[in-house]
Amino acid sequence: MKTISAFTRVPIFEVNLYLEVCDSIPKAAKKFDPVMPPLPEGHDPLACVRFHKSRFAIFFSKESLASHRHGIIAHEVFHATHRIMQYVQQGFDVDNHESFALLNEWITNWVYSKLDI
């Protein structure tokens, strides 16, 4: 798996979404420290979502994609979807779940297009 750094503007929601695939998430996350709260000291996750206001970043370690590929992508995309919908103040309930599903699909397709898998 190669190192990936990608960016997109999410249509309709007008938020920035970043994708980072790296050897070390704490190292890669440092470039976002000026615009997102830093990772807790000593925290070295296999994958995570960080966010602040209209900026959202999905991080995957190369190791996580080698061993847990589809499951971990689904997991982190769900977190990103939830945080974006929370930011735009869209609740998740029986009347609003379709907007979550559509955003989740859009993010999933974007992530897979960048991973080329």
C-alpha positions as CSV (number, residue, x, y, z in Angstrom):
1,M,0.0,0.0,0.0
2,K,1.4,3.4,-0.9
3,T,1.2,6.6,1.0
4,I,-1.8,8.7,0.1
5,S,-2.8,12.2,0.8
6,A,-6.1,13.4,-0.8
7,F,-8.6,16.2,-0.4
8,T,-12.1,16.8,-1.6
9,R,-14.9,19.3,-1.0
10,V,-18.1,17.3,-0.1
11,P,-20.9,18.5,-2.3
12,I,-24.1,19.9,-0.7
13,F,-22.5,19.9,2.8
14,E,-19.7,22.3,2.0
15,V,-17.1,20.7,4.2
16,N,-13.5,19.7,3.5
17,L,-12.6,16.0,3.6
18,Y,-9.1,14.7,3.7
19,L,-7.8,11.1,3.4
20,E,-4.4,10.1,4.7
21,V,-2.9,6.6,4.3
22,C,0.4,6.5,6.1
23,D,3.0,4.6,8.1
24,S,2.3,6.6,11.3
25,I,-1.0,8.3,12.0
26,P,0.5,10.5,14.8
27,K,3.2,11.8,12.3
28,A,0.7,12.4,9.5
29,A,-1.8,14.0,11.9
30,K,0.7,16.7,12.9
31,K,0.2,18.6,9.6
32,F,-3.5,19.1,10.7
33,D,-2.6,20.3,14.2
34,P,-3.0,24.0,13.3
35,V,-6.6,23.4,12.2
36,M,-7.7,20.3,14.3
37,P,-7.1,19.4,17.9
38,P,-4.0,17.2,18.2
39,L,-4.1,13.5,18.9
40,P,-3.6,12.6,22.6
41,E,0.0,12.1,23.5
42,G,1.0,8.5,23.0
43,H,-2.1,7.6,21.0
44,D,-1.2,5.6,17.9
45,P,-4.4,4.2,16.3
46,L,-4.6,2.0,13.3
47,A,-7.3,4.3,11.9
48,C,-9.2,7.3,13.1
49,V,-11.3,10.3,12.1
50,R,-10.3,13.8,13.3
51,F,-12.4,16.9,12.8
52,H,-12.8,20.6,13.7
53,K,-15.6,22.8,12.4
54,S,-15.8,22.2,8.6
55,R,-12.6,20.1,8.3
56,F,-12.7,16.3,8.5
57,A,-9.9,13.9,8.1
58,I,-9.9,10.1,7.8
59,F,-6.6,8.4,8.6
60,F,-5.6,4.8,7.9
61,S,-2.3,3.2,8.7
62,K,-0.9,1.1,5.9
63,E,-1.0,-1.8,8.4
64,S,-4.7,-1.4,9.0
65,L,-5.5,-1.6,5.3
66,A,-3.3,-4.6,4.8
67,S,-5.1,-6.6,7.6
68,H,-8.6,-5.2,8.0
69,R,-9.3,-3.5,4.7
70,H,-13.0,-3.4,4.1
71,G,-14.1,-3.5,7.7
72,I,-11.9,-0.7,8.8
73,I,-12.9,1.5,5.8
74,A,-16.6,1.0,6.6
75,H,-15.9,1.7,10.3
76,E,-14.1,5.0,9.7
77,V,-16.4,6.2,6.9
78,F,-19.3,5.7,9.3
79,H,-17.6,7.9,11.9
80,A,-16.8,10.6,9.2
81,T,-20.4,10.5,8.0
82,H,-21.7,10.8,11.6
83,R,-19.4,13.8,12.4
84,I,-20.3,15.6,9.1
85,M,-24.0,15.2,9.7
86,Q,-23.6,16.3,13.3
87,Y,-21.7,19.4,12.1
88,V,-24.6,20.3,9.7
89,Q,-27.1,19.6,12.6
90,Q,-28.8,16.7,10.8
91,G,-30.1,14.2,13.3
92,F,-30.2,10.4,12.7
93,D,-33.7,9.0,13.1
94,V,-36.4,7.2,11.1
95,D,-37.1,10.3,9.1
96,N,-33.5,11.3,8.3
97,H,-31.5,8.2,7.8
98,E,-31.5,8.4,4.0
99,S,-29.3,11.5,4.1
100,F,-26.8,9.6,6.2
101,A,-26.9,6.6,3.8
102,L,-26.3,8.9,0.8
103,L,-23.4,10.7,2.4
104,N,-21.9,7.4,3.6
105,E,-22.1,6.0,0.1
106,W,-20.5,9.1,-1.4
107,I,-17.6,9.1,1.1
108,T,-17.1,5.3,0.6
109,N,-16.9,5.7,-3.1
110,W,-14.5,8.6,-2.8
111,V,-12.2,6.7,-0.4
112,Y,-12.1,3.6,-2.6
113,S,-11.4,5.7,-5.7
114,K,-8.3,7.1,-3.9
115,L,-7.2,3.7,-2.6
116,D,-7.4,2.1,-6.0
117,I,-8.4,-1.3,-4.5
